[in-house]
Amino acid sequence: MEKKPCKECQEKIDKLPHQPRVGVGVFVVRDGKFLLGKRKGAHGAGTWSLPGGHLEFGEEWEDCARREVREEAGVDIAQVEFLAVTNDIFRAEDKHYITIFVTSQYDGGVLEIKEPDKCEEWSWFDFKSLPEPIFLPLKNLVEQLDKKKNA
C-alpha cells in the first residue's frame, strides 16, 4: 500500500517544482495471458491497468515489481525482466510519469483484490482482446510497440 505523507510534508512537497515520478508496470503472464485491473479512486479511474506502482528511493525495479504485485493482487512473480519505458503525461491531472515496464511469470498465490479502494477487479487478457479504456502508460506502450513492429 502506498504511504501518504503527513499534511505538513505534503505542503512542502506541493511547493516543490513539478518533477516526473517513476512508475513500474508489471506484465504478470500466466497461460499466455496477462493480468489487468480496473482502476478506481486515483488518476486513470475506470481504465484497465497492469499491476504496479511507484518506485521507492533506492529500490530496484525488479523488487518494486514483486512488491507491488504482491501488495495489489496477492500473487508472487518470477523471471522479472525489463521490457520498455514510456513517457506518460497526464495533462488533465497535472501529473507526469516515466513508466518502466517489466515482464514476469505468475509464480503462485491466490489472485485477490488486496486494495479495494484502488482496484475494482482483476482479469486475464491477451493483446488480441484488450479491454477499453486502457490506462495511459499501457496505451503509450501499445503504441510504441506497434511503431516498432511496423518500422
C-alpha positions in Angstrom: 0.0 0.0 0.0 1.4 3.4 -0.9 2.4 5.5 2.0 0.9 9.0 2.1 3.0 11.9 3.5 1.8 13.8 6.6 -0.1 17.1 6.0 3.0 19.2 6.7 5.2 17.1 4.4 2.6 17.2 1.6 2.5 21.0 1.9 6.3 21.1 1.4 6.1 18.7 -1.5 3.4 20.8 -3.2 5.8 23.8 -3.1 8.5 21.9 -4.9 8.8 22.3 -8.7 6.9 19.6 -10.6 9.1 16.6 -11.3 8.2 13.4 -13.1 7.7 10.4 -10.9 8.8 6.8 -11.7 6.2 4.1 -12.0 6.6 0.4 -12.7 4.1 -1.6 -14.7 4.2 -5.4 -14.5 3.1 -7.9 -17.1 2.2 -10.9 -15.0 2.0 -13.8 -17.5 0.0 -17.0 -16.9 -1.1 -19.4 -19.6 -0.4 -17.0 -22.4 -2.4 -14.1 -20.9 -1.5 -11.2 -18.6 -3.2 -9.6 -15.6 -5.1 -6.3 -15.8 -7.0 -4.5 -13.1 -9.8 -1.9 -13.4 -8.6 1.2 -11.6 -10.6 3.3 -9.2 -10.1 6.2 -6.8 -7.0 7.8 -8.5 -5.9 9.2 -11.8 -7.0 6.8 -14.5 -10.1 5.7 -12.6 -12.2 3.4 -14.8 -9.3 2.4 -17.0 -7.6 -1.0 -17.2 -4.0 -1.2 -15.9 -1.2 -3.6 -15.2 -0.4 -4.1 -11.5 2.4 -1.8 -10.4 3.2 1.4 -8.6 5.8 3.9 -7.5 9.4 3.0 -7.5 10.7 3.8 -4.0 14.0 5.6 -3.4 16.9 3.1 -3.6 14.6 0.3 -4.8 15.5 -2.0 -7.8 12.6 -2.1 -10.3 12.5 -5.9 -10.1 12.0 -5.6 -6.3 9.3 -2.9 -6.9 7.5 -5.2 -9.3 7.5 -8.1 -6.9 6.3 -5.9 -4.0 3.6 -4.1 -5.9 2.1 -7.3 -7.4 2.1 -9.0 -4.0 0.5 -5.9 -2.4 -2.1 -5.3 -5.0 -3.0 -8.8 -6.2 -1.7 -11.2 -3.6 0.3 -13.3 -6.1 4.0 -14.0 -6.5 6.0 -13.5 -9.7 9.3 -14.8 -11.1 11.6 -14.1 -14.0 11.2 -10.3 -13.9 12.7 -8.8 -17.0 12.9 -5.3 -18.4 10.6 -4.6 -21.4 10.3 -0.9 -22.2 10.0 2.7 -20.9 7.3 5.2 -21.7 6.9 8.9 -21.0 3.4 9.5 -19.7 2.0 13.0 -19.3 -1.4 13.2 -17.7 -2.3 16.8 -18.7 -5.8 16.9 -17.1 -4.4 15.6 -13.8 -1.2 17.7 -13.9 0.9 14.5 -13.5 4.0 13.2 -15.3 5.4 9.7 -15.0 8.2 7.8 -16.5 6.9 4.2 -16.5 9.3 1.2 -16.5 7.5 -1.9 -17.9 8.7 -5.4 -17.0 7.5 -8.8 -17.8 7.2 -11.6 -15.3 5.8 -15.1 -14.9 3.0 -15.9 -12.4 4.6 -17.9 -9.6 1.8 -18.8 -7.2 -0.6 -17.3 -4.8 -4.3 -16.7 -4.9 -5.4 -13.7 -7.1 -7.4 -11.3 -5.0 -8.3 -7.6 -4.7 -5.9 -6.5 -1.9 -6.6 -2.8 -2.4 -10.3 -2.4 -3.0 -10.0 1.4 -2.8 -7.7 1.3 -5.9 -8.9 -1.7 -7.9 -12.4 -2.9 -8.8 -11.5 -6.2 -10.4 -8.6 -8.3 -11.8 -8.9 -10.3 -15.0 -6.6 -12.1 -17.5 -6.3 -10.8 -21.1 -4.1 -11.1 -24.2 -3.1 -8.4 -26.7 -5.8 -9.5 -29.1 -8.6 -8.8 -26.6 -7.5 -5.7 -24.6 -10.4 -4.2 -22.7 -11.3 -0.5 -23.1 -10.3 2.0 -22.0 -6.7 1.2 -21.0 -4.6 3.3 -18.7 -2.4 6.0 -20.4 1.0 4.3 -19.8 -0.2 1.0 -21.2 -1.8 2.8 -24.2 1.5 4.6 -24.8 3.4 1.2 -24.6 1.0 -0.4 -27.1 1.5 2.5 -29.5 5.3 2.3 -29.0 5.4 -1.5 -29.7 3.1 -1.0 -32.7 5.5 1.6 -34.2 8.5 -0.8 -33.7 6.5 -3.7 -35.3 5.6 -1.6 -38.3 9.0 0.1 -38.8 
